[in-house]
């Protein structure tokens, strides 16, 4: 249908006004490992690769009370962009990561007293806690949600690695803000080993993850990314990560483990290094 374009400017302005504003990214916060007064029933024991770990019992009345406004969301969704990024769920790729590290201890120097480890999108923090148990010099835990750090990561670490908490730091918030906060505080921002699980669920998060790895991985360091091959419904994928890394021209990504139990999505562990 033929029409004059007199209203184009008005329509463009209306469309712009209707477009949702970009979500504000959570500022970085460094957390203190304050003791949570709870009993043994606040935790569920988890054994992975022969190592005793634990996660908070999300059915416990104290946990439900402390999650506050997030509790309704936890019962309906694993993800709400910019609000909750799934940190209270124990993702199977975290288990894959620990089992892989246990099988390749010597290659990654897990028991080395000088090893500096960063876990991105840590959630329950089990891979980082495993590294603490094994003797890593320092482990930084990072999750988008402050509630996850306070109500899951720190209690889990206190439960099974309390003697090692002086070698751990905990951050919540957007990774870009975290990096800036670390620099402003004159912290050592380079790490020998970066661990992350289930953080490729959207292409946007994958881009942010790679940028964070590039900022914090030592030139001689290794990042291990444990993920599903493809995230149905949200669009993230291992292929997208590998294509981004290939485009850098300075890094290499190699699948070092592939798991298919014929019951769930295929999972991979991708090793990322500088050339």
Phi, psi and omega in degrees: 000132180284138176209151174283159185258027183299329187263007184302316182296318180294320179294320179297318180295321179294319179296318180297321180293328182281339182294135180292142178290145179299143181292137176288133181277139182297134177291157181284145177220130174267130187257145172268141181278074179278142183292138175257120184282092181221163178266182181299329183287358177284348184238154172245126180291142178225126176249122181230126180052036177083003183253135181279117177233182179204153173229154180295146178275105186286357174267354183290135181304324180293318178297313181300318180295318184288334180286342172055234185296338180287342189300318180298319179294322182298331182276353184237340188206151172268351188202132166221106190309129178079353181244306180216127187248030170081016188289342181274357179265138174275104184276142184296332180291337173295321177294316177305318184295316179295316180297323179292317179297319180298323182282347183228041183306313185294322182296327184252000177061040185302324181270008183283130184292344180262000186287127177253125187239139174236129174248117182263135184063048196290329184056238179295340174077020186296318177300318178293321178296320175302315179297321176298313180302325184278351174110016177302145183293324181202141175230126173257125178257133182225128174220151182297320186265126177297327179298322179294316179299312185288324189257349180230298187301306183295312177302319178300316180295320179296326184294318189239355181219037186299328181288350186247006186293341176291349178252021182231146169231155186228127179233143167241166178110177179299141183298323178297317177294323178299313180301317179295320180294321179296318179295316181297330180270006180059034176279155173290118187260003182255140185229146180284324186222122176249127181245141176202142182225135176061039181246020176251022192290339170226160179294324180298315180293324178299317178299314180296322179298312181297319178298323180291318176301316180297326180287330192243350181277129175299152178305330180261005187275176181227136170248136176244119182249111179260125187202162168288147181302320178214140180257098182294133178095336179239343168093353178287158182196157173296322179303318180297316178301313182296324179293321177296318181292319178299325182289340179292327183075356183240353184231161180231137177238128182225130174287118183254351177207141180223129182233131177219104181266007179063012178240341182216179180302146176297138182240151180223159165239123182252128176264129182240126178221164170280151179291000000 
